[in-house]
Amino acid sequence: MTVLFSAPRWDQDVWMGRIRERAPGRALQSAGADGVVADPDAVRYALLWQAPHGVVSDLPNLEVIFWLGAGVDHLMADPNVPDVPIVRVVDPSLTRRMTEWVVLQVLTHHRETLRYLEQQRRREWRPHRCPMAKDVRVGVMGLGELGRDAAEMLKNLGYDVAGWSRSEKQIEGITCFAGDAGFDPFLARTDILVCLLPMTPATEGILNADLFSKLARDGRIEGPVVINAGRGKSQVEADIARALDDGTLSGVSLDVFETEPLTEASPLWGHPRAILTPHVAAESDPDHIIDYVFDQMETFEAGGELVNVVDRTRGY
């Protein structure tokens, strides 16, 4: 059963080599940026990440698509995706990498690292009072695998953590808000907002001026902070830039952007209160992810059920 691999932005030698190592008996094809598949009739499984639209549209014997990352919005935007199961990656290594990045950003803003770096450049010795973690209210938007792990880790560090999701969730030690009714109360108690939402029509542009105005203004830190490592289309970057300039936000950390790479003209590049990383918060690790994919594939071939199958009506 032939496996198709298409992830043009990744190191092809590394990923193809890992697939051959994990499944030496399987036939393997690759499709690059042009999306051309040499033998479409042979393909039974497609392993994709940011693949060109249409790459799986003409594979008559395709059985499963494995999307090699957490967010499937790129794939869902392809109108020609066949009606086969789409399995997204839920992998401990990816989850923990995301949590590491989120915790780093929360600590960076809480402990005023940007201010001290600026003082260092000026050779200025000037301490500032800093609240303890228990006095800083962190709100996590999106309580799936990624959001839950980040929220629990932040709670373990002593932060006052709450979470918000579309549907009701329960996490021990964390106040959980849900739905439209819980949204504004969640924002009103949040000093540092962490967004790990999937991309859906309901979340597009959700990080905007109206939301920023509803964040807590009575906190122990300088002002509200927004951290986004979910999806770039969830944020309105023009609103973020204005909010930083007028003091509505005291800082941001962004790993995702409306357009990637971020355009050179973006005012966020040079803003002293912005931390930007190039979509690396939770990089996919080929060792862990290829094992995850082929374990599922083998279970499926033995008559077992696939897990973490995308609900197309919800988009994740």
PyMOL commands that set and color helices and strands:
alter all, ss='L'
color gray80, all
select helices_A, chain A and resi 12-22+40-42+73-76+92-110+113-121+133-135+145-156+179-188+209-213+232-234+237-246+286-301
alter helices_A, ss='H'
color red, helices_A
select strands_A, chain A and resi 2-6+28-30+43-48+64-67+86-88+137-141+160-165+175-178+192-195+225-228+251-254+274-276
alter strands_A, ss='S'
color yellow, strands_A
deselect
rebuild
show_as cartoon
